Amino acid sequence: MLSAGYLFVGFSVEALGQWLPRRPAMLVCALVLLLTSVVSGGLGLLTLSRLRKASR
């Protein structure tokens, strides 16, 4: 699973490299990954707080 993610990031950087220089393409991919992890974490915390509220 981790190798598939690594390949996806590499592909994304190379695809964005067609329109942007390499460093900004890496920055865009890093920001997308960071945003995805923040949203996933927020949804997880929201779900956890709802489950704790329901169990009371």
Backbone as XML, in Angstrom:
<?xml version="1.0"?>
<chain id="A" units="angstrom">
  <residue number="1" name="MET">
    <atom name="N" x="0.823" y="-1.196" z="0.000"/>
    <atom name="CA" x="0.000" y="0.000" z="0.000"/>
    <atom name="C" x="0.866" y="1.258" z="0.000"/>
  </residue>
  <residue number="2" name="LEU">
    <atom name="N" x="1.923" y="1.233" z="0.811"/>
    <atom name="CA" x="2.795" y="2.403" z="0.860"/>
    <atom name="C" x="3.525" y="2.624" z="-0.455"/>
  </residue>
  <residue number="3" name="SER">
    <atom name="N" x="3.896" y="1.524" z="-1.123"/>
    <atom name="CA" x="4.603" y="1.689" z="-2.391"/>
    <atom name="C" x="3.666" y="2.272" z="-3.450"/>
  </residue>
  <residue number="4" name="ALA">
    <atom name="N" x="2.380" y="1.933" z="-3.380"/>
    <atom name="CA" x="1.420" y="2.493" z="-4.335"/>
    <atom name="C" x="1.274" y="3.994" z="-4.099"/>
  </residue>
  <residue number="5" name="GLY">
    <atom name="N" x="1.260" y="4.417" z="-2.839"/>
    <atom name="CA" x="1.183" y="5.843" z="-2.537"/>
    <atom name="C" x="2.411" y="6.581" z="-3.018"/>
  </residue>
  <residue number="6" name="TYR">
    <atom name="N" x="3.567" y="5.964" z="-2.837"/>
    <atom name="CA" x="4.819" y="6.562" z="-3.293"/>
    <atom name="C" x="4.808" y="6.730" z="-4.810"/>
  </residue>
  <residue number="7" name="LEU">
    <atom name="N" x="4.336" y="5.720" z="-5.520"/>
    <atom name="CA" x="4.270" y="5.806" z="-6.975"/>
    <atom name="C" x="3.262" y="6.866" z="-7.421"/>
  </residue>
  <residue number="8" name="PHE">
    <atom name="N" x="2.152" y="6.980" z="-6.707"/>
    <atom name="CA" x="1.155" y="7.998" z="-7.055"/>
    <atom name="C" x="1.716" y="9.400" z="-6.872"/>
  </residue>
  <residue number="9" name="VAL">
    <atom name="N" x="2.447" y="9.617" z="-5.775"/>
    <atom name="CA" x="3.054" y="10.926" z="-5.542"/>
    <atom name="C" x="4.098" y="11.219" z="-6.620"/>
  </residue>
  <residue number="10" name="GLY">
    <atom name="N" x="4.915" y="10.239" z="-6.936"/>
    <atom name="CA" x="5.910" y="10.422" z="-7.986"/>
    <atom name="C" x="5.274" y="10.735" z="-9.333"/>
  </residue>
  <residue number="11" name="PHE">
    <atom name="N" x="4.203" y="10.023" z="-9.650"/>
    <atom name="CA" x="3.492" y="10.294" z="-10.900"/>
    <atom name="C" x="2.889" y="11.697" z="-10.896"/>
  </residue>
  <residue number="12" name="SER">
    <atom name="N" x="2.318" y="12.088" z="-9.756"/>
    <atom name="CA" x="1.718" y="13.419" z="-9.662"/>
    <atom name="C" x="2.758" y="14.518" z="-9.852"/>
  </residue>
  <residue number="13" name="VAL">
    <atom name="N" x="3.914" y="14.343" z="-9.235"/>
    <atom name="CA" x="4.977" y="15.341" z="-9.377"/>
    <atom name="C" x="5.436" y="15.428" z="-10.833"/>
  </residue>
  <residue number="14" name="GLU">
    <atom name="N" x="5.587" y="14.285" z="-11.462"/>
    <atom name="CA" x="6.027" y="14.295" z="-12.855"/>
    <atom name="C" x="4.959" y="14.891" z="-13.778"/>
  </residue>
  <residue number="15" name="ALA">
    <atom name="N" x="3.698" y="14.607" z="-13.491"/>
    <atom name="CA" x="2.628" y="15.171" z="-14.319"/>
    <atom name="C" x="2.551" y="16.683" z="-14.141"/>
  </residue>
  <residue number="16" name="LEU">
    <atom name="N" x="2.637" y="17.143" z="-12.893"/>
    <atom name="CA" x="2.632" y="18.586" z="-12.664"/>
    <atom name="C" x="3.906" y="19.237" z="-13.198"/>
  </residue>
  <residue number="17" name="GLY">
    <atom name="N" x="4.971" y="18.456" z="-13.287"/>
    <atom name="CA" x="6.232" y="18.962" z="-13.823"/>
    <atom name="C" x="6.151" y="19.356" z="-15.286"/>
  </residue>
  <residue number="18" name="GLN">
    <atom name="N" x="5.096" y="18.918" z="-15.957"/>
    <atom name="CA" x="4.907" y="19.321" z="-17.352"/>
    <atom name="C" x="4.519" y="20.797" z="-17.454"/>
  </residue>
  <residue number="19" name="TRP">
    <atom name="N" x="3.862" y="21.302" z="-16.417"/>
    <atom name="CA" x="3.380" y="22.693" z="-16.442"/>
    <atom name="C" x="4.125" y="23.604" z="-15.477"/>
  </residue>
  <residue number="20" name="LEU">
    <atom name="N" x="4.719" y="23.029" z="-14.434"/>
    <atom name="CA" x="5.424" y="23.797" z="-13.412"/>
    <atom name="C" x="6.853" y="23.299" z="-13.292"/>
  </residue>
  <residue number="21" name="PRO">
    <atom name="N" x="7.738" y="24.123" z="-12.762"/>
    <atom name="CA" x="9.058" y="23.600" z="-12.402"/>
    <atom name="C" x="8.926" y="22.528" z="-11.307"/>
  </residue>
  <residue number="22" name="ARG">
    <atom name="N" x="9.977" y="21.763" z="-11.122"/>
    <atom name="CA" x="9.908" y="20.595" z="-10.236"/>
    <atom name="C" x="9.598" y="20.955" z="-8.785"/>
  </residue>
  <residue number="23" name="ARG">
    <atom name="N" x="10.254" y="21.952" z="-8.228"/>
    <atom name="CA" x="10.037" y="22.303" z="-6.817"/>
    <atom name="C" x="8.601" y="22.743" z="-6.525"/>
  </residue>
  <residue number="24" name="PRO">
    <atom name="N" x="8.017" y="23.640" z="-7.325"/>
    <atom name="CA" x="6.611" y="23.982" z="-7.061"/>
    <atom name="C" x="5.658" y="22.790" z="-7.238"/>
  </residue>
  <residue number="25" name="ALA">
    <atom name="N" x="5.980" y="21.883" z="-8.158"/>
    <atom name="CA" x="5.156" y="20.684" z="-8.327"/>
    <atom name="C" x="5.206" y="19.827" z="-7.063"/>
  </residue>
  <residue number="26" name="MET">
    <atom name="N" x="6.390" y="19.708" z="-6.464"/>
    <atom name="CA" x="6.513" y="18.966" z="-5.211"/>
    <atom name="C" x="5.737" y="19.651" z="-4.093"/>
  </residue>
  <residue number="27" name="LEU">
    <atom name="N" x="5.791" y="20.971" z="-4.066"/>
    <atom name="CA" x="5.068" y="21.732" z="-3.043"/>
    <atom name="C" x="3.562" y="21.549" z="-3.187"/>
  </residue>
  <residue number="28" name="VAL">
    <atom name="N" x="3.063" y="21.567" z="-4.405"/>
    <atom name="CA" x="1.630" y="21.366" z="-4.634"/>
    <atom name="C" x="1.218" y="19.977" z="-4.150"/>
  </residue>
  <residue number="29" name="CYS">
    <atom name="N" x="2.003" y="18.954" z="-4.483"/>
    <atom name="CA" x="1.682" y="17.595" z="-4.039"/>
    <atom name="C" x="1.737" y="17.490" z="-2.519"/>
  </residue>
  <residue number="30" name="ALA">
    <atom name="N" x="2.715" y="18.113" z="-1.900"/>
    <atom name="CA" x="2.821" y="18.073" z="-0.440"/>
    <atom name="C" x="1.627" y="18.772" z="0.200"/>
  </residue>
  <residue number="31" name="LEU">
    <atom name="N" x="1.204" y="19.895" z="-0.350"/>
    <atom name="CA" x="0.046" y="20.602" z="0.198"/>
    <atom name="C" x="-1.239" y="19.802" z="0.032"/>
  </residue>
  <residue number="32" name="VAL">
    <atom name="N" x="-1.386" y="19.122" z="-1.088"/>
    <atom name="CA" x="-2.568" y="18.277" z="-1.295"/>
    <atom name="C" x="-2.576" y="17.127" z="-0.289"/>
  </residue>
  <residue number="33" name="LEU">
    <atom name="N" x="-1.420" y="16.505" z="-0.066"/>
    <atom name="CA" x="-1.345" y="15.418" z="0.913"/>
    <atom name="C" x="-1.615" y="15.924" z="2.322"/>
  </residue>
  <residue number="34" name="LEU">
    <atom name="N" x="-1.089" y="17.088" z="2.654"/>
    <atom name="CA" x="-1.320" y="17.667" z="3.978"/>
    <atom name="C" x="-2.794" y="18.010" z="4.171"/>
  </residue>
  <residue number="35" name="LEU">
    <atom name="N" x="-3.404" y="18.613" z="3.181"/>
    <atom name="CA" x="-4.823" y="18.951" z="3.260"/>
    <atom name="C" x="-5.681" y="17.694" z="3.409"/>
  </residue>
  <residue number="36" name="THR">
    <atom name="N" x="-5.343" y="16.649" z="2.669"/>
    <atom name="CA" x="-6.074" y="15.389" z="2.761"/>
    <atom name="C" x="-5.967" y="14.791" z="4.154"/>
  </residue>
  <residue number="37" name="SER">
    <atom name="N" x="-4.781" y="14.829" z="4.731"/>
    <atom name="CA" x="-4.611" y="14.261" z="6.071"/>
    <atom name="C" x="-5.324" y="15.087" z="7.134"/>
  </residue>
  <residue number="38" name="VAL">
    <atom name="N" x="-5.335" y="16.407" z="6.989"/>
    <atom name="CA" x="-6.040" y="17.260" z="7.955"/>
    <atom name="C" x="-7.547" y="17.014" z="7.878"/>
  </residue>
  <residue number="39" name="VAL">
    <atom name="N" x="-8.086" y="16.925" z="6.679"/>
    <atom name="CA" x="-9.523" y="16.680" z="6.516"/>
    <atom name="C" x="-9.880" y="15.295" z="7.059"/>
  </residue>
  <residue number="40" name="SER">
    <atom name="N" x="-9.082" y="14.289" z="6.758"/>
    <atom name="CA" x="-9.353" y="12.936" z="7.257"/>
    <atom name="C" x="-9.280" y="12.884" z="8.773"/>
  </residue>
  <residue number="41" name="GLY">
    <atom name="N" x="-8.294" y="13.535" z="9.350"/>
    <atom name="CA" x="-8.179" y="13.587" z="10.796"/>
    <atom name="C" x="-9.342" y="14.307" z="11.440"/>
  </residue>
  <residue number="42" name="GLY">
    <atom name="N" x="-9.772" y="15.403" z="10.846"/>
    <atom name="CA" x="-10.927" y="16.143" z="11.361"/>
    <atom name="C" x="-12.196" y="15.317" z="11.309"/>
  </residue>
  <residue number="43" name="LEU">
    <atom name="N" x="-12.396" y="14.612" z="10.208"/>
    <atom name="CA" x="-13.578" y="13.742" z="10.105"/>
    <atom name="C" x="-13.513" y="12.599" z="11.116"/>
  </residue>
  <residue number="44" name="GLY">
    <atom name="N" x="-12.329" y="12.070" z="11.330"/>
    <atom name="CA" x="-12.167" y="11.016" z="12.326"/>
    <atom name="C" x="-12.468" y="11.503" z="13.733"/>
  </residue>
  <residue number="45" name="LEU">
    <atom name="N" x="-11.981" y="12.685" z="14.077"/>
    <atom name="CA" x="-12.270" y="13.252" z="15.399"/>
    <atom name="C" x="-13.748" y="13.562" z="15.564"/>
  </residue>
  <residue number="46" name="LEU">
    <atom name="N" x="-14.383" y="14.059" z="14.516"/>
    <atom name="CA" x="-15.808" y="14.337" z="14.566"/>
    <atom name="C" x="-16.600" y="13.052" z="14.788"/>
  </residue>
  <residue number="47" name="THR">
    <atom name="N" x="-16.250" y="12.013" z="14.081"/>
    <atom name="CA" x="-16.920" y="10.725" z="14.240"/>
    <atom name="C" x="-16.701" y="10.171" z="15.642"/>
  </residue>
  <residue number="48" name="LEU">
    <atom name="N" x="-15.473" y="10.279" z="16.137"/>
    <atom name="CA" x="-15.169" y="9.794" z="17.476"/>
    <atom name="C" x="-15.955" y="10.551" z="18.542"/>
  </residue>
  <residue number="49" name="SER">
    <atom name="N" x="-16.073" y="11.855" z="18.394"/>
    <atom name="CA" x="-16.821" y="12.627" z="19.391"/>
    <atom name="C" x="-18.315" y="12.282" z="19.328"/>
  </residue>
  <residue number="50" name="ARG">
    <atom name="N" x="-18.850" y="12.028" z="18.145"/>
    <atom name="CA" x="-20.259" y="11.612" z="18.028"/>
    <atom name="C" x="-20.483" y="10.249" z="18.656"/>
  </residue>
  <residue number="51" name="LEU">
    <atom name="N" x="-19.528" y="9.325" z="18.473"/>
    <atom name="CA" x="-19.668" y="7.999" z="19.074"/>
    <atom name="C" x="-19.606" y="8.073" z="20.593"/>
  </residue>
  <residue number="52" name="ARG">
    <atom name="N" x="-18.731" y="8.904" z="21.121"/>
    <atom name="CA" x="-18.641" y="9.063" z="22.576"/>
    <atom name="C" x="-19.908" y="9.699" z="23.141"/>
  </residue>
  <residue number="53" name="LYS">
    <atom name="N" x="-20.470" y="10.643" z="22.394"/>
    <atom name="CA" x="-21.699" y="11.313" z="22.834"/>
    <atom name="C" x="-22.866" y="10.323" z="22.833"/>
  </residue>
  <residue number="54" name="ALA">
    <atom name="N" x="-22.920" y="9.456" z="21.829"/>
    <atom name="CA" x="-24.006" y="8.492" z="21.707"/>
    <atom name="C" x="-23.940" y="7.405" z="22.779"/>
  </residue>
  <residue number="55" name="SER">
    <atom name="N" x="-22.737" y="7.099" z="23.258"/>
    <atom name="CA" x="-22.599" y="6.024" z="24.238"/>
    <atom name="C" x="-22.958" y="6.478" z="25.647"/>
  </residue>
  <residue number="56" name="ARG">
    <atom name="N" x="-23.116" y="7.751" z="25.872"/>
    <atom name="CA" x="-23.457" y="8.252" z="27.208"/>
    <atom name="C" x="-24.870" y="8.031" z="27.546"/>
  </residue>
</chain>
